[in-house]
Amino acid sequence: MSVPRFGVWAPVYGNHGARHHPDDAPDASYRRNRDLIVRAENVGFDATLVAQHVIHPSDVEDGVLETWSTLAALAEATERIELIGAIKPLLVNPLVFAKLAGNIADISRGRLSINVVTGWFLPELEALGVDVLDHDDRYAYTRSWVDTVTALWAGKQVAVGAGQPALVRPVPQYVPSVYVGGESEPGRQLAAETADVFFINGRPLADTRAVIADLTARRGSAQSGGPLRFGLSAFVIARDTDEEAEAEAAHLQALVDAERRPEISGGTDPKTQMYQVLAGTSRVGSNGGTLAGLVGSYDTVAERVSAFHDAGIELFMLQFQPLEAELERFADTIIPKFR
């Protein structure tokens, strides 16, 4: 296996971790996101994930950056970094999306990937006036949507719903890779049948190995494409010593625990498996965050990265706080250990 790749979550929500961190005020502006991703590329990061929400799930009054216009701009602002854009199929007609993403893929010269997300924040779907399908029905629709988009990218003529058969022209020169995540049975099966990469929410190494084994077996049974690759989401806290890192983790956890986010708890689809899996855990960051255990001295964090990589993780999609300062710290102290 090649060396691990490192990515950073773009701060489209303003920040990750404590919403009201004294040194990391929420800022979801395009300028901040662009400057951060350009800097990440320059200091050795390999990818970024640009999440998608139309309404901020923590507070409807908070800013959240629009995903796909941002990706088009980042395609011009960057040169090397992989641009992974989240997309909720219920929000965009597959023909429109195939045209949009295919164009950005060509602008980026093949650096665009898509992260297919069925959607879990019900107030957002309701505000947009879309049919709020049941959890499993959303996955069934997503499977059809992904099949339609990939067929259009392959140059095939496809009818969308009751519409007339249509083509995407020009056919994209660069076809985006497909990332899928999910804790549920239909989510894992969707990944096994359609994904190039499966995104795993942050969790301990043994649990990660079990997920990789399950998805690898499903891929073999599905007989779809080549080997499934794996990415891991994690929140990193690295310091000179384990004790310093643990103290910082306790500080961040205290800030998080002092905050209340009723919009998230009240708006989550109760069938969303991610929140059932994470229920009762203390953590910093989204999608498992610090549960991956990348908290410790620089050597400790590097050793844990190596262990995950040996287990099959190719891409580490990371969160930090304060974002800019801790991204620089990771680039200075951890990335050189793998290059």
N, C-alpha and C positions, 0 to 999 in steps of 0.2 A: 504494500500500500504506500502511496505517496505521503508526503508530509501533510500535517493537518492544515486546513484553510481556516482563516478567521474572518468573521463578519461582524458588523455592528448594526443593531436596530437603529434606524433613522428616528429622530425624536419628533415624529409627526404628531404625537400627543402632547408635546411640550417637554417631557422628561420621562424617565423610567425610575421607579423606586418610590421614594417619598415625594408626594405631590408638592409639599411645601418645604423642601430642603433649603436651608439658609444660603447655600452656595450654588444652588441649581434651580433658579426660578423657572417655571414653565415658560417655554418659548417655542411655539410651533410654527414659526415663520419659515418661509422658503429660504431666506438668506441664511438663517442659522443651519438649516438642514443641508443646504448646498455647501456651506463652508466646512461643516463637519465631515461630510462625505468626501469632499476633495482632500481634506487633511488626512482622513483615514486612508485613502488611496496612497497618498504620498508617504505615509509612515509604515506601510506594509500590509494593511488590511486587504482582503481579497473580495469581499462581498458586502452588500448592505441589504437589509430587508425594509421595504417601505410598506407599512401596514395600511389597511383601508378601513376607515369609518367616515361616514358622512356627519354623524353626530357623536360628540365625545362621550364615551360610556361612563366616565367618572362624574362629569358635570356638564349639562347641556350648554352652560354659559362659557365653558372653556373652548379654546381654539383647537382645531384639529386640521392638519394640512391635507389637501386633496392629493390623492395618490398618483393618478396617471398623468396629469399635467406636470407634476413634479418629476416623474420618471423621464418624461420627454426632455425636460430641461437638464436633468442630470446626465442624460445620454450625451448631451453636448458639452457639459461642464467637466466630465471625467473621461479618462482614456483607457483604463485597465480594469477597474473594479466591476464585479458582477452586480447587476441591478435586479433585485428580486422584488417584484410588485405583487402585493396581495390583491385578489379579486374575488368578490362575492357574486357568483353567477346570477342570483336573483336580481341584481341591480343593473345588469347590462345585457342587452341582446347579444347573442353569440356572434352574429354576423358583424355587428358594429365593433365588438371587442376584437374579433379576429383581424379586422382591418386596422384598428387602432394599435394593438400590441404588435402586429406584424410590422407596422411602420416604425414604431419605436425600436424594435429589434434591429431593423436595418439602419436606423440613425446611429444606434450604439455599436454597430458592426459586430453583432452577435453576442452582446453582453447582457441581454435582457432574459430573465426567467420569470415565470408566473407562479405565485403561491395561491392555490385554489382553496378558498375558505367558504364553507356553506353559510356561515352567519349564526351568531348566538344571541346578539343583543336585540331583543324583540322590539323595544320602543323605536329603534332605528328603522326596522322594516315597516312597522306600523306608520311611522311618520312619512315614509316614502310612498305609502299607499299600495305597496305590493302585497300579493297574497302571502300570508304568513303560513307556509306549509309546515306540517308536522316534521319533527326531527328527521325521521327516516325518509320521509318524502322529499325533504330538501336534498338528501344525498342522492336519491334516485334522479331528481332533476339535474343535480350537478353532474352526475355521470353522463347523462344525455348531452348536457351543455359542453362538457369537455370533449366528448366524441365529435360534436359538431365543429368546435373550434379547431381541433387538430386535423379534422378532415379538410376544412377550408384552407388551413395552412399547407396542406399537402396538395393543394390545387384542385381538389374535387368539387363537384357541384353538389350543393346540399340545400334541401328545403328546411327552413326554420319555421317550426310550428305549421300553421296552415298557409304559409307564404309560398311563393313560387321558388323553384330551385335557383340558387344564386352561387356566384363565384367570388372569390377575393382575387383581384388583379391590381397590381402585379402580385404574384405569389411571393411571400417574404423570402429573401435570400437566406436569412438566418431564422431558423425555427426555435422559439424559446423552449427551454427545459421546463418541466412541470414539477413543482413541489406540492406535496399534499401532507397535511398533518391530521391528527384526530385520535381520540381515545376510544371511540365507540366501534362496535363491530362493523357497521356500514362505512365508517371513516377509514378503518384499516383495509377493508376490502376494496374501497375506491382507490386507495394508494397502491395496493398490490396489482390492480388491473390497469391503472392509468399513469402512475407517477414515474418520474425519473429519480426523484429524491423524496424520502419520507422525513418530515420534520418531527423530532421527538421533543416533547416538553421536558424541561429540566427535571431530573430525578436521579437517585443514586445509581452507581455503576451497575450493580447487580440487576436492578429493575430495567436499566437501559439494555443490558445484554438480553434480557427476556423479550423485550419489545423487538429488538433486531432479529432474534431467532424466529419469533412469530411472523414478522413481516417477510422475512426471507423464505420461510416455508410457504406462506400464502402466494408469494411471487412465483415460486416453482409450480404450485398447483394451477395458478392462473395462466402460466405460459405466456406472459405478456412482456415483450421487449427484452432488454438486457437485464443484468443484475441491478437490483434496487440499491441505491446509495442512501446514506443517512446523514442528517444534520441534527444538531442538538442546540436547543436554546438554553442559555445560562446567564446568570448575573455574576459578575466577577468582583471580588474584593481581594486585592493583593497588596501586601505590605512587606517590609523587611523581615518581619517575624510572624509566626502563626498567631502569637498573642496580640500583636497590633492589629492584624486582620480581623481577629475575632472580636476585639473591642470595637472596631469600626462597624462590623456586622451588627453588633448589639445596639450601637448608636442608630444605625439606619432602621433596624427593626423597631426601635422605640418610636422613631418618627412615623413609620408606617402604621404602627398600632394606634397612634394618637389620632389618626385620620379615620373618618367614616366615609364610606362610599356607597350610599344607599342606591344610587342609580345602577351600579353594577349588580348588587345583590337582588334588587327588585326587578331588573330588566333581563336577567339571564334566563334563557330557556331552561326549565328545570330538568330537561332530558339531556342537557349538554354534559357529556361525560368528563370533560376536562375539570369542571368545577366540582364534580363528585369525587374525582381522584384527588384533587387538591384540598378538599374539605378537611378542616381541622389542623392543617399544617401551618407553621409559622415560616414566612418566607419574605424575601425582598425581591421585587421585580415581577414581571408578568410571565405567563407560560412556564411556571415552575421556578424561575429565577434561581435563588440561592440553593434550592433543593438539589441541584447538580453538584454542589460541594466545591465549587471553584472559589473557595475562601481559604486564605492562608498565606504563607510566605511565598515569595516568587518561585522558589524551588518546589514547594508543595503544590502550588497551582499548576506548574509545568508537569509535575509527575502525574497529577490527576488528568490533565489534558492528554498526556501520553497513554494513560490507561484507557480512557474513552476511545482514543484513536485506535489503539490495539483491538478494542472490542468492535470496531467498525464505523466509528463516527468520522466522517470526512470533513464536515463543515461545522464550526462552532459559531453560532449566531449570538452575539454577546450584548449585554447591557451593562452600563456603568453609571455611577453617580458619585460626585459631580461628573457629568458626562465628558466634557472636553479634557479635564485634568486627568481623569482615570483612563481615558482612551490613550492619552500620551504615555501614562505610566505603563500600561500594558504593552504598548509598542516598544518602549525602551527596555523593559525587563523580561517580558515573556516571549514575544515574537522572535527575538534573536536566538533563543534556545532551540528553535525549530528550523532555522534557515542556515 
